[in-house]
């Protein structure tokens, strides 16, 4: 019997570009399907006629597409992109397959600010995002100050700090929910499980700018992330400034998460499941993993949000409920699949 020798081809920019283009084609197809599917019946031919300018601007179909569905789909894509990107970076920096964008308590800090704004009756267009973002900044400051030691930032210390801060802010959120009126209670609970129905183009401009800027910054450190996941001591010997890379990565992701949570609410499992799927299919080279997982996150959340607004039509579910239904069973399966590709960094 002869042993087959498998030689891995080096990763090239061309291969990354082709794979990313393929993922973008899938994303485009999912967006088209999401535009067609909904309570109001819209055909693909109507969408083509709208793009060709054959339907009047005041036509109800055109209004549904451009004022309701398209901004919501684009926001879902941007949020999913950011959450999955955050999951990839957190799992690399903390070298923990269970890490996700909410592990440092940033989500609970943002949620605290948003719930406080809802409790005070502030608007979703300005008040909720501002206080949510401020809550994220406070959380980041606490984690970075409490999680840092003289010898540097240890992953276990940062994780434990995030868990403690998350529990603290969750308790405060429960206090506000328990003391709020019925109308505000419904608004708070719906937002806490993920709400993309408040989307508009002004929000999209802000979210997409910061998400894309964060992606470019983090992709710049893809080679450093590869070395850190292989071992911090080896990375130091190879000239990587480990602590600097960690700080930049954590701050960039956390600030991006704070902004995303401000406009979308709490949406779990995207940053936990999608990076594992990308790692199973494309290994752990972050030059490939970052774009593939990020675009995959956009595909995942657009699909989940389409289900959320159609499964009990004409009513709708919070998108976080759908991601939990899809993510929890799959994650349990991953936990049972010991030795599989999902947990190999």
Secondary structure, 3 states (H helix, E strand, C coil): CCCCCCCCCCCCHHHHHHHHHHHHHHHHHHHHHHHHCCCCCCCHHHHHHHHCCCCCCCCHHHHHHHHHHHHHHHHHHHHHHHHHHHHHHHHHHCCCCCCCCCCCCHHHHHHHHHHHHHHCCCCCCCHHHHHHHHHHHHHHHHHHHHHEECCEECHHHHHHHHHHHHHHHHHHHHHHHHCCCHHHHHHHHHHHCCCCCCCCHHHHHHHHHHHHHHHHHHHCCHHHHHHHHHCHHHHHHCCCCHHHHHHHHHHHHHHHHHHHHHHHCCCCCHHHHHHHHHHHHHCCCHHHHHHHHHHHHHHHHHHHHHHHHHCCCCCCCCHHHHHHHHHHHHHHHHHHCCCCHHHCC
